[in-house]
Amino acid sequence: MSKSNEWPLWEVFIRSKQGLNHKHVGNLRATDAAMAIDNARDVYTRRQEGVSIWVVESVNVAASSPSESGALFEPANDKIYRHPTFYDIPDEIGHM
């Protein structure tokens, strides 16, 4: 199948029953968003472990480059007040 005849690539994110956020689980090809959700359900939630599915067409995903991570993330090191090291967490809180 030539590139022009391929279905669009979709990135799939699943929120598990235990989780609060969606996690990227993979990708698949589908003609539209509805088909991508149906296919994602069949492929990535076979054991009913998901409660929500997000699909995003891959061409719409913008990402930073790992080679640019220094310039992107180092400025946060100058703002020590953003780090939670100044706070005491009571023992009864447990894992945060």
Secondary structure by P-SEA (a helix, b strand, c coil): cccccccbbbbbbbbcccccbbbbccccccccaaaaaaaaaacccccccccbbbbcccccbbbbbccccccccaaaaacccccccccccccccccc
